[in-house]
């Protein structure tokens, strides 16, 4: 079949379960599995997703959301991405 072997293994116990997705990105960057450009691109994509989520939250009215609400939506998105 295939002679492919894992290049590196990330140990789950090294990842913070409360901030799993953030921890996964950080450890991946530290181990060279992601580049700084990859991380910047993903952060930009996350901000676009957060913007869309805020727009849905406001019903598309274009109004702003309180900081606390944006933070909660951000935590919710990061949790969902980490599943």
Backbone as a chain_set.jsonl record, in Angstrom:
{"seq": "XXXXXXXXXXXXXXXXXXXXXXXXXXXXXXXXXXXXXXXXXXXXXXXXXXXXXXXXXXXXXXXXXXXXXXXXXXXXXXXXXXX", "coords": {"N": [[0.827, -1.179, 0.0], [0.772, 2.021, 1.078], [3.677, 3.837, 1.951], [3.654, 5.987, 3.578], [4.274, 7.877, 6.464], [3.406, 9.38, 9.589], [4.555, 12.701, 9.892], [4.887, 14.385, 12.082], [3.623, 14.28, 15.397], [0.973, 15.603, 17.176], [0.399, 15.958, 20.527], [-2.525, 15.375, 22.253], [-2.916, 15.928, 24.97], [-1.341, 18.11, 25.381], [-2.76, 20.231, 24.55], [-4.893, 22.901, 25.331], [-7.996, 22.295, 26.55], [-10.105, 24.069, 26.914], [-9.63, 26.091, 25.181], [-9.329, 24.923, 22.644], [-9.124, 25.075, 19.744], [-7.601, 27.435, 19.338], [-5.301, 26.652, 20.752], [-4.527, 24.436, 19.23], [-3.851, 25.658, 16.778], [-1.712, 27.261, 17.646], [0.184, 25.369, 18.631], [0.569, 23.929, 16.292], [1.767, 25.879, 14.708], [4.101, 26.304, 16.211], [5.356, 23.822, 15.82], [5.938, 23.86, 13.181], [4.004, 23.033, 11.408], [2.177, 24.734, 10.415], [2.496, 27.815, 8.679], [3.431, 31.237, 9.346], [2.069, 32.817, 7.551], [-0.061, 31.094, 6.905], [-1.396, 31.125, 9.347], [-2.103, 33.85, 9.574], [-3.818, 34.055, 7.367], [-5.873, 32.309, 8.178], [-6.752, 33.655, 10.456], [-7.792, 35.965, 9.286], [-9.87, 34.814, 7.801], [-11.375, 33.839, 9.905], [-12.188, 36.231, 11.124], [-13.812, 37.232, 9.092], [-15.827, 35.308, 9.15], [-16.784, 35.768, 11.739], [-17.766, 38.341, 11.379], [-19.867, 37.832, 9.562], [-21.45, 36.278, 11.243], [-22.127, 38.124, 13.224], [-23.641, 39.836, 11.657], [-25.787, 38.176, 11.036], [-26.74, 37.867, 13.619], [-27.691, 40.427, 14.189], [-29.738, 40.538, 12.459], [-29.176, 41.467, 9.966], [-29.325, 44.189, 10.0], [-27.27, 45.96, 10.027], [-26.473, 47.221, 12.276], [-24.319, 47.768, 15.113], [-22.817, 45.426, 17.441], [-22.693, 44.856, 20.991], [-19.513, 44.758, 22.688], [-19.248, 42.619, 24.475], [-21.106, 40.804, 23.462], [-20.017, 40.276, 20.928], [-17.648, 39.061, 21.765], [-18.667, 36.75, 22.99], [-19.909, 35.517, 20.788], [-17.602, 35.069, 19.295], [-16.202, 33.261, 20.975], [-18.006, 31.147, 20.846], [-17.893, 30.458, 18.11], [-15.175, 29.665, 17.942], [-15.22, 27.46, 19.654], [-16.941, 25.785, 18.216], [-15.446, 25.403, 15.863], [-13.384, 23.945, 16.938], [-14.444, 21.477, 17.451]], "CA": [[0.0, 0.0, 0.0], [1.491, 3.288, 1.131], [4.744, 3.913, 2.942], [3.571, 7.281, 4.255], [4.266, 7.844, 7.922], [3.195, 10.73, 10.132], [5.769, 13.501, 10.037], [4.913, 14.824, 13.476], [2.395, 13.971, 16.117], [0.601, 16.562, 18.212], [-0.193, 15.242, 21.659], [-3.759, 16.022, 22.682], [-2.789, 16.409, 26.35], [-0.623, 19.388, 25.353], [-3.68, 21.253, 24.059], [-5.851, 23.416, 26.311], [-9.337, 21.906, 26.112], [-11.011, 25.219, 26.944], [-9.32, 26.915, 23.999], [-8.739, 23.872, 21.829], [-8.763, 25.508, 18.393], [-6.466, 28.36, 19.487], [-4.136, 25.864, 21.158], [-4.139, 23.624, 18.08], [-3.149, 26.536, 15.84], [-0.452, 27.685, 18.248], [1.106, 24.23, 18.647], [0.886, 23.63, 14.891], [2.728, 26.898, 14.289], [5.35, 26.013, 16.918], [5.967, 22.613, 15.269], [6.192, 24.036, 11.761], [2.949, 22.452, 10.588], [1.554, 25.909, 9.806], [3.381, 28.969, 8.562], [2.848, 32.488, 9.829], [1.092, 33.221, 6.527], [-1.252, 30.255, 7.105], [-2.087, 31.617, 10.539], [-2.704, 35.141, 9.235], [-4.956, 33.785, 6.478], [-6.943, 31.722, 8.991], [-7.293, 34.718, 11.309], [-8.626, 36.793, 8.421], [-11.08, 34.055, 7.498], [-12.176, 33.802, 11.132], [-12.816, 37.546, 11.294], [-14.905, 37.309, 8.115], [-16.889, 34.463, 9.69], [-17.351, 36.492, 12.879], [-18.546, 39.444, 10.811], [-21.107, 37.249, 9.044], [-22.239, 35.844, 12.394], [-22.681, 39.345, 13.829], [-24.69, 40.32, 10.753], [-26.937, 37.298, 11.275], [-27.228, 38.176, 14.969], [-28.441, 41.692, 14.153], [-30.785, 40.439, 11.448], [-28.765, 42.187, 8.766], [-29.68, 45.609, 10.111], [-26.081, 46.794, 9.923], [-26.144, 47.842, 13.559], [-23.193, 47.153, 15.802], [-23.148, 44.595, 18.599], [-21.833, 45.163, 22.129], [-18.258, 44.007, 22.752], [-19.495, 41.365, 25.185], [-21.805, 39.914, 22.532], [-19.031, 39.862, 19.923], [-16.741, 38.114, 22.42], [-19.398, 35.494, 23.165], [-20.026, 34.92, 19.456], [-16.261, 34.607, 18.946], [-15.947, 32.032, 21.746], [-18.875, 30.106, 20.303], [-17.32, 30.029, 16.832], [-13.934, 28.932, 18.199], [-15.605, 26.162, 20.199], [-17.485, 24.991, 17.116], [-14.331, 25.039, 14.987], [-12.548, 22.976, 17.636], [-15.112, 20.175, 17.623]], "C": [[0.878, 1.251, 0.0], [2.542, 3.252, 2.228], [4.739, 5.239, 3.682], [3.499, 7.085, 5.759], [4.029, 9.257, 8.43], [4.525, 11.448, 10.308], [5.962, 13.935, 11.484], [3.583, 14.461, 14.104], [2.173, 15.045, 17.173], [-0.079, 15.782, 19.325], [-1.372, 16.033, 22.195], [-3.63, 16.604, 24.085], [-2.016, 17.729, 26.446], [-1.524, 20.546, 24.921], [-4.682, 21.625, 25.144], [-7.263, 23.126, 25.815], [-10.31, 23.079, 26.072], [-10.82, 26.12, 25.731], [-8.668, 26.025, 22.95], [-8.266, 24.371, 20.462], [-7.577, 26.468, 18.419], [-5.187, 27.596, 19.814], [-3.621, 25.024, 19.994], [-3.37, 24.458, 17.058], [-1.776, 26.925, 16.368], [0.585, 26.56, 18.225], [1.514, 23.861, 17.222], [1.904, 24.621, 14.332], [4.09, 26.618, 14.917], [6.091, 24.822, 16.321], [6.198, 22.697, 13.758], [5.156, 23.406, 10.845], [2.125, 23.528, 9.892], [2.609, 26.993, 9.691], [2.681, 30.193, 9.15], [1.796, 32.991, 8.838], [-0.194, 32.404, 6.625], [-2.081, 30.795, 8.261], [-2.781, 32.949, 10.261], [-3.923, 34.97, 8.332], [-6.137, 33.241, 7.277], [-7.569, 32.764, 9.918], [-8.205, 35.638, 10.503], [-9.942, 36.108, 8.08], [-11.985, 33.966, 8.724], [-12.888, 35.136, 11.349], [-13.965, 37.743, 10.309], [-16.097, 36.482, 8.595], [-17.572, 35.134, 10.876], [-18.218, 37.651, 12.397], [-19.889, 38.949, 10.278], [-22.032, 36.832, 10.184], [-22.876, 37.036, 13.09], [-23.807, 39.906, 12.969], [-25.961, 39.479, 10.916], [-27.575, 37.619, 12.616], [-28.095, 39.438, 14.967], [-29.567, 41.664, 13.122], [-30.468, 41.219, 10.191], [-29.042, 43.67, 8.81], [-28.478, 46.538, 9.988], [-25.704, 47.476, 11.221], [-24.993, 47.088, 14.221], [-23.701, 46.291, 16.958], [-22.235, 45.001, 19.748], [-20.592, 44.261, 22.129], [-18.479, 42.646, 23.396], [-20.176, 40.342, 24.274], [-20.843, 39.395, 21.469], [-18.057, 38.85, 20.512], [-17.405, 36.753, 22.595], [-19.58, 34.775, 21.83], [-18.683, 34.354, 19.002], [-15.929, 33.306, 19.674], [-16.771, 30.868, 21.2], [-18.336, 29.564, 18.979], [-16.055, 29.209, 17.042], [-14.219, 27.554, 18.78], [-16.088, 25.247, 19.076], [-16.38, 24.541, 16.164], [-13.453, 23.962, 15.614], [-13.166, 21.603, 17.799], [-14.617, 19.202, 16.58]], "O": [[1.623, 1.506, -0.946], [2.313, 2.698, 3.303], [5.718, 5.581, 4.346], [2.758, 6.238, 6.257], [4.41, 10.226, 7.773], [5.495, 10.877, 10.808], [7.062, 13.858, 12.031], [2.561, 14.349, 13.428], [3.066, 15.356, 17.961], [-1.026, 15.034, 19.082], [-1.243, 17.206, 22.547], [-4.181, 17.67, 24.36], [-2.04, 18.388, 27.486], [-1.102, 21.702, 24.926], [-5.251, 20.75, 25.797], [-7.682, 23.647, 24.781], [-11.245, 23.077, 25.272], [-11.74, 26.823, 25.313], [-7.593, 26.334, 22.435], [-7.127, 24.114, 20.07], [-6.652, 26.336, 17.618], [-4.131, 27.852, 19.236], [-2.411, 24.913, 19.795], [-2.351, 24.011, 16.531], [-0.794, 26.921, 15.626], [1.734, 26.78, 17.84], [2.67, 23.518, 16.974], [2.796, 24.243, 13.573], [5.115, 26.686, 14.239], [7.322, 24.804, 16.312], [6.605, 21.717, 13.133], [5.39, 23.258, 9.646], [1.455, 23.258, 8.895], [3.515, 27.074, 10.52], [1.479, 30.167, 9.413], [0.761, 33.525, 9.238], [-1.288, 32.94, 6.452], [-3.304, 30.909, 8.17], [-3.925, 33.149, 10.669], [-4.934, 35.651, 8.505], [-7.274, 33.668, 7.074], [-8.781, 32.754, 10.137], [-9.265, 36.042, 10.98], [-10.998, 36.741, 8.071], [-13.209, 34.011, 8.604], [-14.062, 35.161, 11.719], [-14.978, 38.353, 10.65], [-17.245, 36.907, 8.46], [-18.795, 35.078, 11.006], [-19.286, 37.905, 12.955], [-20.924, 39.572, 10.514], [-23.247, 37.011, 10.104], [-24.035, 36.972, 13.501], [-24.809, 40.394, 13.491], [-27.07, 40.013, 10.93], [-28.799, 37.641, 12.74], [-29.109, 39.503, 15.661], [-30.268, 42.659, 12.938], [-31.366, 41.592, 9.437], [-29.002, 44.344, 7.78], [-28.635, 47.752, 9.86], [-24.729, 48.226, 11.271], [-24.737, 45.923, 13.918], [-24.848, 46.409, 17.391], [-21.112, 45.446, 19.511], [-20.631, 43.138, 21.626], [-17.96, 41.637, 22.919], [-19.855, 39.155, 24.316], [-20.854, 38.207, 21.147], [-17.678, 37.889, 19.843], [-16.774, 35.719, 22.372], [-19.422, 33.557, 21.754], [-18.63, 33.284, 18.395], [-15.434, 32.358, 19.063], [-16.284, 29.741, 21.107], [-18.325, 28.353, 18.757], [-15.872, 28.175, 16.399], [-13.54, 26.585, 18.441], [-15.694, 24.083, 18.995], [-16.391, 23.397, 15.707], [-12.849, 23.158, 14.904], [-12.497, 20.666, 18.235], [-15.055, 18.052, 16.553]]}, "num_chains": 1, "name": "protein.A"}
